Amino acid sequence: MGNNSKEHLFSPPLSFAPSRSVDRGGLFLVLADPHAV
C-alpha cells in the first residue's frame, strides 16, 4: 500500500497469511501490514 517492492514480497503470503497468522509468513505479514488482515 505504498511500496511496490513490498507488495511483491507480500503477494504470495497475502493469499493465506490473513487466514492463518500462525504461518511463518502470516506473523510477519501481520507485523508489517496489520490492516491487511
Phi and psi restraints in degrees (range 20) as a CNS / XPLOR table:
assign (resid 1 and name C) (resid 2 and name N)
       (resid 2 and name CA) (resid 2 and name C) 1.0 177.4 20.0 2
assign (resid 2 and name N) (resid 2 and name CA)
       (resid 2 and name C) (resid 3 and name N) 1.0 -52.6 20.0 2
assign (resid 2 and name C) (resid 3 and name N)
       (resid 3 and name CA) (resid 3 and name C) 1.0 -104.0 20.0 2
assign (resid 3 and name N) (resid 3 and name CA)
       (resid 3 and name C) (resid 4 and name N) 1.0 122.8 20.0 2
assign (resid 3 and name C) (resid 4 and name N)
       (resid 4 and name CA) (resid 4 and name C) 1.0 -63.7 20.0 2
assign (resid 4 and name N) (resid 4 and name CA)
       (resid 4 and name C) (resid 5 and name N) 1.0 -37.7 20.0 2
assign (resid 4 and name C) (resid 5 and name N)
       (resid 5 and name CA) (resid 5 and name C) 1.0 -63.0 20.0 2
assign (resid 5 and name N) (resid 5 and name CA)
       (resid 5 and name C) (resid 6 and name N) 1.0 -36.5 20.0 2
assign (resid 5 and name C) (resid 6 and name N)
       (resid 6 and name CA) (resid 6 and name C) 1.0 -67.7 20.0 2
assign (resid 6 and name N) (resid 6 and name CA)
       (resid 6 and name C) (resid 7 and name N) 1.0 -41.9 20.0 2
assign (resid 6 and name C) (resid 7 and name N)
       (resid 7 and name CA) (resid 7 and name C) 1.0 -62.7 20.0 2
assign (resid 7 and name N) (resid 7 and name CA)
       (resid 7 and name C) (resid 8 and name N) 1.0 -38.0 20.0 2
assign (resid 7 and name C) (resid 8 and name N)
       (resid 8 and name CA) (resid 8 and name C) 1.0 -66.6 20.0 2
assign (resid 8 and name N) (resid 8 and name CA)
       (resid 8 and name C) (resid 9 and name N) 1.0 -36.4 20.0 2
assign (resid 8 and name C) (resid 9 and name N)
       (resid 9 and name CA) (resid 9 and name C) 1.0 -75.4 20.0 2
assign (resid 9 and name N) (resid 9 and name CA)
       (resid 9 and name C) (resid 10 and name N) 1.0 -32.7 20.0 2
assign (resid 9 and name C) (resid 10 and name N)
       (resid 10 and name CA) (resid 10 and name C) 1.0 -98.2 20.0 2
assign (resid 10 and name N) (resid 10 and name CA)
       (resid 10 and name C) (resid 11 and name N) 1.0 12.5 20.0 2
assign (resid 10 and name C) (resid 11 and name N)
       (resid 11 and name CA) (resid 11 and name C) 1.0 -69.1 20.0 2
assign (resid 11 and name N) (resid 11 and name CA)
       (resid 11 and name C) (resid 12 and name N) 1.0 -53.1 20.0 2
assign (resid 11 and name C) (resid 12 and name N)
       (resid 12 and name CA) (resid 12 and name C) 1.0 -63.6 20.0 2
assign (resid 12 and name N) (resid 12 and name CA)
       (resid 12 and name C) (resid 13 and name N) 1.0 -49.4 20.0 2
assign (resid 12 and name C) (resid 13 and name N)
       (resid 13 and name CA) (resid 13 and name C) 1.0 -66.6 20.0 2
assign (resid 13 and name N) (resid 13 and name CA)
       (resid 13 and name C) (resid 14 and name N) 1.0 -28.9 20.0 2
assign (resid 13 and name C) (resid 14 and name N)
       (resid 14 and name CA) (resid 14 and name C) 1.0 -60.3 20.0 2
assign (resid 14 and name N) (resid 14 and name CA)
       (resid 14 and name C) (resid 15 and name N) 1.0 -21.3 20.0 2
assign (resid 14 and name C) (resid 15 and name N)
       (resid 15 and name CA) (resid 15 and name C) 1.0 -69.5 20.0 2
assign (resid 15 and name N) (resid 15 and name CA)
       (resid 15 and name C) (resid 16 and name N) 1.0 -40.5 20.0 2
assign (resid 15 and name C) (resid 16 and name N)
       (resid 16 and name CA) (resid 16 and name C) 1.0 -122.5 20.0 2
assign (resid 16 and name N) (resid 16 and name CA)
       (resid 16 and name C) (resid 17 and name N) 1.0 -15.0 20.0 2
assign (resid 16 and name C) (resid 17 and name N)
       (resid 17 and name CA) (resid 17 and name C) 1.0 -57.2 20.0 2
assign (resid 17 and name N) (resid 17 and name CA)
       (resid 17 and name C) (resid 18 and name N) 1.0 -48.7 20.0 2
assign (resid 17 and name C) (resid 18 and name N)
       (resid 18 and name CA) (resid 18 and name C) 1.0 -57.0 20.0 2
assign (resid 18 and name N) (resid 18 and name CA)
       (resid 18 and name C) (resid 19 and name N) 1.0 -32.6 20.0 2
assign (resid 18 and name C) (resid 19 and name N)
       (resid 19 and name CA) (resid 19 and name C) 1.0 -74.0 20.0 2
assign (resid 19 and name N) (resid 19 and name CA)
       (resid 19 and name C) (resid 20 and name N) 1.0 -47.5 20.0 2
assign (resid 19 and name C) (resid 20 and name N)
       (resid 20 and name CA) (resid 20 and name C) 1.0 -126.1 20.0 2
assign (resid 20 and name N) (resid 20 and name CA)
       (resid 20 and name C) (resid 21 and name N) 1.0 103.6 20.0 2
assign (resid 20 and name C) (resid 21 and name N)
       (resid 21 and name CA) (resid 21 and name C) 1.0 -76.9 20.0 2
assign (resid 21 and name N) (resid 21 and name CA)
       (resid 21 and name C) (resid 22 and name N) 1.0 -4.0 20.0 2
assign (resid 21 and name C) (resid 22 and name N)
       (resid 22 and name CA) (resid 22 and name C) 1.0 -79.3 20.0 2
assign (resid 22 and name N) (resid 22 and name CA)
       (resid 22 and name C) (resid 23 and name N) 1.0 -15.4 20.0 2
assign (resid 22 and name C) (resid 23 and name N)
       (resid 23 and name CA) (resid 23 and name C) 1.0 -62.6 20.0 2
assign (resid 23 and name N) (resid 23 and name CA)
       (resid 23 and name C) (resid 24 and name N) 1.0 160.2 20.0 2
assign (resid 23 and name C) (resid 24 and name N)
       (resid 24 and name CA) (resid 24 and name C) 1.0 -61.8 20.0 2
assign (resid 24 and name N) (resid 24 and name CA)
       (resid 24 and name C) (resid 25 and name N) 1.0 -34.5 20.0 2
assign (resid 24 and name C) (resid 25 and name N)
       (resid 25 and name CA) (resid 25 and name C) 1.0 -93.3 20.0 2
assign (resid 25 and name N) (resid 25 and name CA)
       (resid 25 and name C) (resid 26 and name N) 1.0 -16.5 20.0 2
assign (resid 25 and name C) (resid 26 and name N)
       (resid 26 and name CA) (resid 26 and name C) 1.0 -64.8 20.0 2
assign (resid 26 and name N) (resid 26 and name CA)
       (resid 26 and name C) (resid 27 and name N) 1.0 -52.2 20.0 2
assign (resid 26 and name C) (resid 27 and name N)
       (resid 27 and name CA) (resid 27 and name C) 1.0 -59.0 20.0 2
assign (resid 27 and name N) (resid 27 and name CA)
       (resid 27 and name C) (resid 28 and name N) 1.0 -44.2 20.0 2
assign (resid 27 and name C) (resid 28 and name N)
       (resid 28 and name CA) (resid 28 and name C) 1.0 -65.3 20.0 2
assign (resid 28 and name N) (resid 28 and name CA)
       (resid 28 and name C) (resid 29 and name N) 1.0 -37.8 20.0 2
assign (resid 28 and name C) (resid 29 and name N)
       (resid 29 and name CA) (resid 29 and name C) 1.0 -64.5 20.0 2
assign (resid 29 and name N) (resid 29 and name CA)
       (resid 29 and name C) (resid 30 and name N) 1.0 -43.4 20.0 2
assign (resid 29 and name C) (resid 30 and name N)
       (resid 30 and name CA) (resid 30 and name C) 1.0 -65.4 20.0 2
assign (resid 30 and name N) (resid 30 and name CA)
       (resid 30 and name C) (resid 31 and name N) 1.0 -36.8 20.0 2
assign (resid 30 and name C) (resid 31 and name N)
       (resid 31 and name CA) (resid 31 and name C) 1.0 -71.7 20.0 2
assign (resid 31 and name N) (resid 31 and name CA)
       (resid 31 and name C) (resid 32 and name N) 1.0 -35.2 20.0 2
assign (resid 31 and name C) (resid 32 and name N)
       (resid 32 and name CA) (resid 32 and name C) 1.0 -82.0 20.0 2
assign (resid 32 and name N) (resid 32 and name CA)
       (resid 32 and name C) (resid 33 and name N) 1.0 -41.3 20.0 2
assign (resid 32 and name C) (resid 33 and name N)
       (resid 33 and name CA) (resid 33 and name C) 1.0 -135.1 20.0 2
assign (resid 33 and name N) (resid 33 and name CA)
       (resid 33 and name C) (resid 34 and name N) 1.0 82.0 20.0 2
assign (resid 33 and name C) (resid 34 and name N)
       (resid 34 and name CA) (resid 34 and name C) 1.0 -66.0 20.0 2
assign (resid 34 and name N) (resid 34 and name CA)
       (resid 34 and name C) (resid 35 and name N) 1.0 -26.5 20.0 2
assign (resid 34 and name C) (resid 35 and name N)
       (resid 35 and name CA) (resid 35 and name C) 1.0 -86.0 20.0 2
assign (resid 35 and name N) (resid 35 and name CA)
       (resid 35 and name C) (resid 36 and name N) 1.0 -5.2 20.0 2
assign (resid 35 and name C) (resid 36 and name N)
       (resid 36 and name CA) (resid 36 and name C) 1.0 -78.3 20.0 2
assign (resid 36 and name N) (resid 36 and name CA)
       (resid 36 and name C) (resid 37 and name N) 1.0 -24.1 20.0 2
